[in-house]
Amino acid sequence: MKATESQIAEFRELHNRYRKANERMLVLQASVAEGMRKIGEGCTTEASKIEFASLQKEIERVLVRMREICESLQ
C-alpha cells in the first residue's frame, strides 16, 4: 500500500514531536547524570521527575503511532 499525503504529513509531525521530546530527554538525562556524580542523586526535584515521566510517555505515544502507520502500509 502506498502512503497517502495525510499519512506522510502525520508521520512528519510525529517525527518532529519525537525529536523535540528526545532532545529535551537528553538534556534531562545529562542533568540527572551530573546530579548523580556531584551529589549522589539523580532526579533531585519533583519537577524533573514529572518531566522525565512526561517525556517518556510522549516518546512512547509517538513511537506507537509511528509503528501503526508503518504497519498499515504493509
matplotlib code that plots the C-alpha trace (Angstrom):
import matplotlib.pyplot as plt

x = [0.0, 1.3, 1.4, -1.2, -0.3, -2.1, -0.1, 3.1, 2.2, 1.2, 4.4, 6.5, 4.7, 5.3, 8.9, 9.2, 7.4, 9.7, 12.8, 11.8, 10.9, 14.1, 16.3, 14.8, 15.1, 18.8, 19.3, 17.4, 19.4, 22.6, 21.4, 20.5, 23.9, 25.6, 23.4, 24.3, 28.0, 28.1, 25.6, 24.8, 21.2, 19.7, 16.2, 16.6, 13.4, 9.9, 9.6, 12.4, 10.8, 7.5, 9.2, 11.1, 7.8, 6.0, 8.7, 8.8, 5.0, 5.2, 8.0, 6.1, 2.9, 4.7, 6.6, 3.4, 1.6, 4.6, 4.6, 0.9, 1.4, 4.2, 2.2, -0.8, 1.4, 2.5]
y = [0.0, 3.4, 6.2, 9.0, 12.6, 12.7, 9.7, 11.4, 14.7, 12.9, 10.9, 14.1, 15.7, 12.7, 12.7, 16.4, 15.6, 12.7, 14.8, 17.6, 15.2, 13.3, 16.4, 17.5, 14.0, 14.0, 17.3, 16.0, 12.7, 14.6, 16.8, 13.6, 12.1, 15.2, 15.3, 11.7, 12.4, 15.6, 14.9, 11.2, 11.7, 11.9, 13.5, 15.7, 17.8, 16.8, 18.8, 16.8, 13.6, 14.7, 16.0, 12.7, 10.7, 13.1, 12.9, 9.1, 8.9, 11.3, 9.3, 6.1, 7.5, 8.9, 5.6, 3.6, 5.8, 5.7, 1.9, 1.8, 4.0, 1.8, -1.4, 0.0, 0.4, -3.3]
z = [0.0, -0.9, 1.8, 1.5, 1.8, 5.2, 6.5, 5.3, 7.0, 10.2, 10.2, 9.7, 12.6, 14.8, 13.9, 14.9, 18.2, 18.8, 18.0, 20.4, 23.2, 22.7, 22.7, 26.0, 27.4, 26.5, 28.4, 31.4, 31.4, 31.3, 34.2, 36.1, 35.5, 36.7, 39.8, 40.5, 40.0, 42.2, 45.0, 44.6, 43.5, 40.1, 39.7, 42.6, 42.1, 41.8, 38.6, 37.0, 38.0, 36.5, 33.3, 32.9, 33.2, 30.8, 28.2, 28.4, 27.8, 24.9, 23.3, 23.8, 22.3, 19.3, 18.6, 18.9, 16.4, 14.0, 14.2, 13.5, 10.4, 9.2, 9.8, 7.9, 4.8, 4.6]

ax = plt.figure().add_subplot(projection="3d")
ax.plot(x, y, z, "-o")
ax.set_aspect("equal")
plt.show()
